Each structure stands twice: as C-alpha cells, then as structure tokens.
Amino acid sequence: MCVGMFMAILDIQIVATSLPAIRDALNISPDRMSWIQTSYLIAEVIAIPLTGLLSRALSGRRLFLGALTLFTLASIGCAFSPDFATLIAFRILQGLAGGCLIPLVFSAVFLMFPVRQQGIATTIAGVLAVLAPTLGPTVGGFITQTYSWPWLFLVNVLPGIASVAIAAVLLPKASGDLRLLRRMDWLGLAALALGLALLEISLKEAPERGWTSLLILCLLATVVVSLAGFVVRSLRLDLPIADLGLFRDRNFTIACALSFIFGMGLFGSVYLMPVFLGLVRGHGPLDIGLVMLVTGVAQLLAAPVAVQLEQRIDARILTAGGFLCFAAGLGWSFFQTAATDFDGMFWPQVLRGCAIMFCLLPPTRIALGLLAETKVPDGSAIFNLMRNLGGAIGVALIDTVIWQRVEMHSKDIGTKLVDLDPDAAAFADISIDEIPSVAFVPPESIVEMIRPQVEKAGLTLAINDAWAMVAVLTAVGVLLIPFVRRTDPSS
C-alpha cells in the first residue's frame, strides 16, 4: 500500500522537472504546459475527500486494488499519449486514482495494526509520504537526462503490477455496502468537485493575473458558494460525501489545521529550492535533485528516533518541537545570497528534514488515534486533504510574493551597485572592479551592463522574502498546540 501511495505522490514531482521535454515532444504551447500538472492536482484533490465513502461502499481492499490498477493503466496511457488532450485525460485518471491511495494508507495504519505497532506503521507511511516530494526532482532529473519522457510514467508500471499482486494476496478481505453508492449525494459531490477544481485554478492563475482581477474574484466567489453549499448539505444529510461532523472533535480540528500549515511549509520548501537553484544558480534537474537529496537523507535518519519518541512522549511536546525546528529551518534559508549553493543549503535542509517527521507523526495520531474505526477513513481523507490544500495555497502565496517583490528588489540592488556598495556586490556575487564608475558611464548603462547579476540578486531577495513568510506561517502552528487535549502515546 505504501508503494502505491509513494508512486502517486512521486508522480507529481518527477513530471514537474520534465515539463519542457514533454512540451517539445507533443508540441504543446507554453501557456498550456502547466495543465499537465494542474489537471492531476485537481483530480487528486477531488478524489481525496471521497475516499472515506468509497472505502465503506467498496471496502478498503477493493478500493485500493481498483485505484492502484487504474493508476498503473493511466500511467501507461500517459506514456503513449500522442497529443496534449490524450495526455490530460490520462493525467486526470491518474489524479483520481492517486488521490484515493494516499488516505487509504493512513487509514490502514489505525485499522489494520494493533496500537503497539501503529507508531512504526505511521512512520513508514509518513516517511514515504514526505520523502516522495524530496526525491522527485532527483528521480525526474535522472530519467530526463538518461532516458526519454515516457519513462517518467512507465517507471510506475512494474511497481504497480507487483503491488496489486501482493496486496490482492495479503490485504484482509472485507465486505462493502454497495447500497451507499446508490444513496450518494451527487449534488454535494458536484458542488465539492466544482469548488475544489476552481480553487486550484484560482491559485494557479492568481499570482500572474493578480488576486483582485475580475476573473480571479469571480472564480473565488464561485468557490465560496460551491463549498458553502457542500458544507450545508453535508451537515444536513445522513450520508454525506465527507463526515464534516468530525470537526466537532477539537483534537481532530486542530490536527487538520496543523496538517494545513505543514503542507504550506513542506510543499513550499520543495517548490522554492528548485526555483532558486534553477533560476539563480542555473542548475539542471539532476543537479537540483542531488542538492535536495539532503532533506530526504535527514528524514530517513530521523525516522527511527521519531518512532521511539512518539511512543513515549506527549504528542503535543513532539509536535511543538517539530514545528519550531521546521520553522527555524525555513527561516534559515532567508539568509541565502546569489552565491549560495550546496554547502550553504546543507544545514537548513538537515534541520528541516529532521523536523518533518515530528510535524507529521504526532499530528496524525492526534487526528486519527482516538476516532472510532468507522470514522477513521473519513478522518484520514480530510486530514490528508488539508495538507494538500495547504501546499496549493502556500505555493500560490509564494509565487505572489516572489513576482510582486522581485522588481522592487532588483531596482534597489541596482542602485546600490551603481553606488559601488560592497555589501550589495558581495550579495550579488559580483566584484566591485567589474562595475564601471559613474564618472565615465551613465548609471542606466551600468545597470544594463550588469543586468544578469542584478536580476539574479533581486530574485534571490524575493525568494528570501518567501522563505520568511513560510517560516512565520509554520511557526503559527505552535500557537495551536496548547489547545490540544492530551493523548496517551501508549493507549
């Protein structure tokens, strides 16, 4: 099951590194290229909250086998897509299947394992869930530089077939209730799908078009109306699409808020590092992946420690420590310069990597550990949905900060370089001797001569602003922890 979840999460990142190769092969216009990712994310975010109902209707075993089979077949379809439209269709199928796989794994931790083994099971699932985004650029870069783009999808086929075969033998059989499908709230499903799809589109377009543009305001208004309608119907019906009544549990609500904030930090950091390394440092996909591998190694090394501590120490203490360290690791990257590379990014990654497991494992137990078995599938779906939504909103905010502040920073640092400011020159990784004197060259010409260094320095400062924003938002999570009721790690 963990292999299936890992494949679904990894698929987002490995494809992201190779969008230009896919664009060239299928002759896709640049303005449509991002839909290769957006179509998957929209389908995934719609499927995640449906997992609870579908697992009760089909049983967790049948849903997992069906979803993983569909994901594997859709991967083959993506690899052999002859044009843009076909690729998008199969990416949607991939997203729908992948969205079911993620919460199913976290449900299985609390439904299939005794309490004494839940810590280890949660760790394995958690490590793979957060390791996939980190390894994605490395795997994607290697495949792109070594093979052709179809292998980004074909790499899923053999693990998918093997996982389906093993799961069919080992997963315990259970009966579902197909009558639930006939009673499904189709109007609520339509409202949920419309709201989440338009939310993803809004978050994708807002940084470029502006949050106050007419299109974005209309989209966000539709999102509010659609999701409000979904919430009203869910609270009134006996068989809602998702059990929103779980939010009456204070611990579950706070854990979902923590998951949302963690998603901002996790996906924000995974997004910011390739932007900096690619646009400022000029690294290719594989080199970017090798730099980011530090976070993954730190996660793996911290995982056994997290398992032991999670079984012995109050989840609130571990969560607070995890969020504080993760926020510190994010804030550490605020001090990057245009010359920062592997060495300068090493220790911030180590700190973030070690903290990640403590931002995931204890909140997962807080959210799901005390729920009744019948509530766990819905709880897992909502909990995982919040992390994905946090990531989507976090990336949109990061884009907004970067592209709104890069021009201001570039102008400021250009002025300082014309004045031969040594600190600005050191930040921009340029020697003072390379800058002509204003006594011989007009200031405008000087800026034009050093424009590449100025733009990279301005972009670095804007990226640093985004690191600071994400760090502050992550630190806010600590303020929620005192309101969590104590959960005994041994119970």
C-alpha positions in Angstrom: 0.0 0.0 0.0 2.8 2.4 0.8 4.4 1.7 -2.6 1.2 2.8 -4.3 1.0 5.9 -2.2 4.7 6.7 -2.8 4.1 6.4 -6.6 1.1 8.7 -6.5 3.0 11.5 -4.7 6.3 11.0 -6.5 4.5 11.3 -9.9 3.8 15.0 -9.3 7.4 15.9 -8.7 9.2 13.8 -11.3 6.9 15.1 -14.0 7.4 18.7 -12.9 11.1 18.5 -13.7 10.5 17.4 -17.2 7.7 19.6 -18.4 9.9 21.2 -21.1 10.8 17.8 -22.6 7.1 16.8 -22.7 6.2 20.2 -24.2 8.7 19.8 -27.0 7.7 16.1 -27.8 4.0 16.8 -28.0 4.3 20.3 -29.5 2.4 21.9 -26.5 2.3 25.7 -26.3 4.0 27.2 -23.3 0.8 28.6 -21.8 -0.8 25.2 -21.7 2.1 23.3 -20.4 1.3 23.8 -16.7 -2.0 21.9 -17.2 -0.1 18.7 -17.3 0.4 19.2 -13.5 -2.8 21.2 -12.8 -5.1 18.5 -14.2 -3.5 15.9 -12.0 -3.7 18.1 -8.9 -7.4 19.0 -9.5 -8.4 15.3 -9.9 -6.4 14.3 -6.8 -7.8 16.9 -4.5 -11.3 16.0 -5.6 -10.7 12.2 -5.0 -9.2 12.6 -1.6 -12.3 13.5 0.4 -14.3 10.8 -1.5 -12.1 8.1 -0.1 -14.0 7.6 3.2 -17.3 7.0 1.5 -15.8 4.8 -1.3 -13.9 2.6 1.2 -17.1 2.0 3.1 -19.0 1.2 -0.1 -16.4 -1.0 -1.8 -14.2 -1.9 1.3 -10.7 -0.6 1.7 -9.1 -3.6 0.0 -11.2 -3.3 -3.2 -10.8 0.4 -3.4 -7.0 0.1 -3.1 -6.7 -2.6 -5.7 -9.0 -0.7 -8.1 -7.3 2.6 -7.6 -3.8 1.2 -8.0 -4.8 -0.7 -11.1 -6.3 2.4 -12.6 -3.2 4.4 -11.7 -0.9 1.9 -13.4 -3.1 1.7 -16.5 -3.3 5.5 -16.6 0.5 5.7 -16.4 0.8 3.5 -19.5 -1.8 5.8 -21.2 0.2 8.9 -20.3 3.5 7.3 -21.6 1.9 6.6 -25.0 -0.2 9.7 -25.4 0.1 11.0 -29.0 -1.2 14.6 -28.2 -1.9 17.1 -25.4 -5.6 16.2 -25.0 -5.0 12.5 -24.5 -2.2 13.2 -22.0 -4.5 15.4 -20.0 -7.3 12.8 -20.0 -4.9 10.1 -18.6 -3.4 12.6 -16.1 -6.9 13.2 -14.7 -7.4 9.4 -14.3 -4.0 9.2 -12.6 -5.0 12.0 -10.2 -8.4 10.4 -9.3 -6.7 7.1 -8.6 -3.7 8.7 -6.7 -6.0 10.8 -4.6 -7.6 7.6 -3.2 -4.3 5.9 -2.4 -2.9 8.5 0.0 -5.6 8.5 2.7 -6.2 4.7 2.4 -2.7 4.1 3.6 -3.1 6.3 6.7 -6.5 4.7 7.4 -4.9 1.2 7.3 -2.4 2.2 10.0 -5.1 2.6 12.5 -7.5 -0.1 11.2 -5.1 -3.0 10.4 -2.4 -2.7 13.1 -2.5 -3.0 16.9 -1.7 0.0 19.0 1.9 -1.2 19.7 2.6 -1.3 16.0 0.9 1.8 14.9 3.9 4.0 15.6 6.1 2.0 13.3 3.4 1.8 10.6 2.7 5.5 10.8 6.4 6.2 10.4 6.8 4.0 7.3 3.8 5.7 5.7 4.9 9.2 6.8 8.5 8.8 5.7 7.3 7.7 2.2 4.7 10.5 2.0 7.1 13.3 2.7 10.1 11.6 1.1 8.4 11.4 -2.3 8.3 15.2 -3.0 12.0 15.4 -2.0 13.2 12.6 -4.2 11.0 13.6 -7.1 13.4 16.2 -8.6 16.3 13.7 -8.4 14.4 10.8 -10.0 12.8 13.1 -12.6 16.1 14.7 -13.5 17.9 11.3 -13.8 15.1 9.9 -16.0 15.0 13.1 -18.2 18.8 13.1 -18.8 19.2 9.4 -19.2 16.0 8.2 -21.0 13.0 9.8 -22.7 10.0 11.5 -21.1 7.6 8.4 -21.4 9.7 6.7 -18.8 8.5 9.2 -16.3 5.3 7.3 -16.4 6.4 3.8 -17.4 8.5 3.7 -14.2 5.2 3.2 -12.3 4.2 0.1 -14.2 6.3 -2.7 -12.7 5.9 -1.5 -9.1 2.2 -1.0 -9.7 1.7 -4.6 -11.0 3.8 -6.1 -8.2 1.9 -4.0 -5.5 -1.5 -5.1 -6.9 -0.5 -8.7 -6.9 0.9 -8.6 -3.4 -2.0 -6.6 -2.0 -4.5 -9.0 -3.5 -3.0 -11.8 -1.6 -2.1 -10.1 1.7 -4.8 -7.5 2.4 -7.6 -8.9 4.5 -10.9 -9.4 2.7 -13.8 -7.2 3.8 -17.3 -6.6 2.5 -18.5 -3.2 1.5 -22.0 -1.9 1.2 -22.7 -1.0 -2.5 -26.1 0.5 -1.4 -24.1 3.5 -0.2 -23.2 4.4 -3.8 -26.9 4.5 -4.8 -27.5 6.9 -1.9 -24.6 9.1 -2.7 -25.2 12.8 -2.6 -24.5 13.6 -6.3 -25.4 17.3 -5.9 -23.0 17.6 -3.0 -20.3 15.8 -5.0 -20.8 18.2 -7.9 -20.5 21.2 -5.5 -17.4 19.8 -3.9 -15.7 19.0 -7.3 -16.6 22.4 -8.7 -15.3 24.2 -5.6 -12.0 22.4 -5.3 -11.3 22.5 -9.1 -11.9 26.2 -9.3 -9.9 26.8 -6.2 -6.9 25.0 -7.8 -7.3 27.0 -10.9 -7.6 30.3 -8.9 -4.4 29.5 -7.0 -2.6 28.7 -10.3 -3.7 31.9 -12.1 -3.9 34.5 -9.2 -0.1 35.2 -8.8 0.2 36.1 -12.5 -3.2 37.8 -13.1 -3.5 39.4 -9.6 -5.7 38.4 -6.7 -8.0 41.4 -7.4 -8.5 40.8 -11.1 -12.1 40.2 -12.2 -11.5 36.6 -13.3 -9.9 35.6 -10.0 -12.6 37.3 -7.9 -15.3 35.6 -9.9 -13.6 32.2 -9.5 -13.1 32.7 -5.8 -16.7 33.8 -5.4 -17.9 30.6 -7.1 -15.5 28.6 -4.9 -17.1 30.1 -1.8 -20.6 29.4 -2.9 -19.9 25.9 -4.1 -18.0 24.8 -1.0 -20.6 26.5 1.3 -23.3 24.6 -0.5 -21.3 21.4 0.0 -20.9 22.1 3.7 -24.6 22.8 4.3 -25.6 19.6 2.5 -23.0 17.5 4.3 -24.2 18.7 7.7 -27.9 18.0 6.9 -27.7 14.6 5.2 -27.5 11.2 6.9 -24.9 10.0 4.3 -22.7 12.9 3.3 -19.8 12.8 0.9 -17.4 13.5 3.8 -18.2 13.4 7.5 -17.7 17.0 8.4 -19.1 16.3 11.9 -15.6 15.1 12.7 -14.7 18.8 13.2 -16.7 18.8 16.4 -13.7 16.9 17.8 -11.3 19.6 19.0 -8.2 17.5 18.6 -9.2 16.5 15.0 -9.9 20.1 14.1 -6.5 21.3 15.4 -4.7 18.4 13.8 -6.2 19.3 10.4 -5.1 23.0 10.9 -1.6 21.7 11.7 -1.7 19.5 8.6 -2.7 22.5 6.5 0.1 24.6 7.9 2.6 21.8 7.5 1.5 21.4 3.9 2.4 25.1 3.3 5.9 24.6 4.7 6.6 21.2 3.1 5.4 21.9 -0.4 6.6 25.5 -0.2 10.2 24.4 0.6 10.1 21.7 -2.2 8.9 24.5 -4.6 11.3 27.2 -3.5 14.5 25.2 -3.7 14.2 24.3 -7.4 13.2 27.9 -8.2 16.4 29.2 -6.6 18.7 26.5 -7.8 17.4 26.6 -11.4 16.8 30.4 -11.9 19.6 31.8 -9.8 22.2 29.1 -9.7 21.5 27.8 -13.2 21.5 24.1 -12.2 19.8 21.4 -14.3 17.1 19.0 -13.0 19.5 16.2 -11.8 21.8 18.7 -10.0 18.8 20.3 -8.3 17.7 16.9 -7.2 21.1 15.9 -5.8 21.1 19.1 -3.7 17.6 18.4 -2.4 18.5 14.9 -1.5 20.0 16.1 1.8 16.4 16.7 3.1 15.4 13.1 2.3 18.5 11.6 3.9 17.9 13.6 7.1 14.3 12.4 7.1 15.4 8.8 6.9 17.9 9.2 9.7 15.4 10.9 12.0 12.6 8.4 11.4 13.7 5.7 13.9 14.2 8.4 16.6 10.7 9.8 15.8 9.2 6.3 16.2 10.7 5.8 19.7 9.9 9.3 21.0 6.4 9.2 19.5 5.6 6.1 21.6 6.9 7.6 24.9 6.5 11.4 24.8 3.4 13.6 24.8 2.4 14.2 21.2 1.9 17.9 22.0 5.6 18.3 23.0 6.8 16.5 19.9 4.6 18.5 17.6 5.7 21.8 19.1 9.3 20.8 18.8 8.8 19.7 15.2 7.1 22.8 14.1 9.6 25.1 15.8 12.5 23.3 14.2 10.8 23.2 10.8 10.1 26.9 11.0 13.7 27.6 12.0 15.0 25.5 9.1 12.7 27.5 6.7 13.8 30.8 8.3 17.5 29.8 8.0 17.1 29.9 4.2 16.1 33.5 4.4 19.8 34.4 4.5 20.7 32.9 1.1 22.7 35.0 -1.3 23.1 34.7 -5.1 26.2 32.6 -4.4 24.6 30.2 -2.0 24.8 26.5 -3.2 25.1 23.0 -1.7 27.2 24.0 1.3 25.0 26.9 2.3 21.8 24.9 1.8 23.1 21.8 3.7 22.3 22.6 7.3 18.9 24.3 6.8 17.9 21.1 4.9 19.2 18.9 7.7 17.2 20.8 10.3 14.0 20.7 8.1 14.5 17.0 7.3 14.9 16.0 11.0 11.8 18.1 11.9 9.5 16.8 9.2 8.7 13.5 10.9 7.7 15.3 14.1 5.4 17.6 12.1 3.6 14.5 10.6 3.6 11.6 13.0 2.2 13.2 16.3 -0.4 15.2 14.5 -1.6 12.1 12.6 -2.1 10.3 16.0 -3.8 13.4 17.4 -6.2 13.5 14.4 -6.9 9.7 14.0 -5.7 7.9 17.1 -8.9 8.4 19.1 -11.5 8.1 16.4 -13.9 5.2 16.2 -12.9 2.7 13.5 -15.9 3.7 11.4 -14.7 7.3 11.4 -11.1 6.7 10.5 -11.5 6.5 6.7 -13.3 9.9 6.6 -10.9 11.4 9.1 -7.9 10.2 7.1 -9.3 11.7 3.9 -10.0 15.1 5.4 -6.7 15.2 7.3 -4.7 14.5 4.1 -6.8 16.8 2.0 -5.9 19.7 4.4 -2.2 19.0 3.8 -2.6 19.2 0.0 -4.8 22.3 0.2 -2.2 23.9 2.4 0.5 23.1 -0.1 -1.5 24.5 -3.0 -2.3 27.8 -1.2 1.3 28.0 0.1 2.8 27.8 -3.4 0.3 30.4 -4.7 1.3 32.8 -1.9 5.0 32.1 -2.6 4.5 32.9 -6.3 2.7 36.1 -5.4 5.5 37.3 -3.0 8.2 36.4 -5.5 6.8 38.1 -8.6 5.5 41.1 -6.8 8.8 41.9 -5.0 11.4 40.8 -7.5 11.2 44.1 -9.5 11.4 46.3 -6.3 14.5 44.3 -5.1 16.2 44.5 -8.5 15.8 48.2 -8.7 17.1 48.7 -5.1 20.2 46.4 -5.6 20.9 48.0 -9.0 21.1 51.4 -7.3 23.4 50.1 -4.6 25.7 48.5 -7.2 25.9 51.8 -9.1 27.0 53.4 -5.9 29.6 50.7 -5.5 28.1 49.3 -2.3 30.4 46.4 -1.2 27.7 44.6 0.7 25.4 44.7 -2.4 28.3 43.5 -4.6 29.0 40.6 -2.2 25.3 39.6 -2.1 25.1 39.7 -5.9 28.3 37.7 -6.3 30.0 40.4 -8.4 33.3 42.1 -7.9 33.4 45.9 -7.4 36.1 46.0 -10.0 33.7 44.8 -12.6 31.4 47.8 -12.1 32.3 50.9 -14.2 32.4 54.3 -12.4 29.5 56.7 -12.9 32.2 59.3 -13.8 32.7 57.5 -17.1 29.4 55.6 -17.7 25.8 56.8 -17.1 24.0 54.9 -14.3 21.4 53.4 -16.7 24.2 51.9 -18.8 25.9 50.5 -15.8 22.7 48.7 -14.7 22.3 47.4 -18.2 25.8 46.0 -18.3 25.3 44.1 -15.0 21.6 43.3 -15.5 22.0 39.5 -15.2 23.6 39.8 -11.8 21.1 42.4 -10.7 18.1 40.3 -11.7 19.5 37.2 -10.0 20.2 39.2 -6.8 16.7 40.7 -6.9 15.2 37.3 -7.4 17.2 35.9 -4.5 15.9 38.6 -2.2 12.3 37.9 -3.4 12.8 34.2 -2.7 14.2 35.0 0.7 11.0 37.0 1.4 9.0 33.9 0.5 11.2 31.8 2.8 10.5 34.2 5.7 6.7 34.2 5.0 6.5 30.4 5.0 8.7 30.2 8.2 6.3 32.6 10.0 3.2 30.8 8.9 4.7 27.5 10.1 5.6 28.9 13.4 2.0 29.9 13.9 1.2 26.2 14.2 2.9 26.2 17.6 0.2 28.6 18.9 -2.5 25.9 18.3 -0.8 23.1 20.3 -1.8 24.2 23.8 -5.5 23.7 22.9 -4.9 20.0 22.1 -6.2 17.6 24.6 -3.6 15.2 25.9 -3.4 11.8 24.1 -1.6 8.9 25.9 1.0 7.5 23.4 0.7 4.1 25.0 -3.1 3.9 24.8 
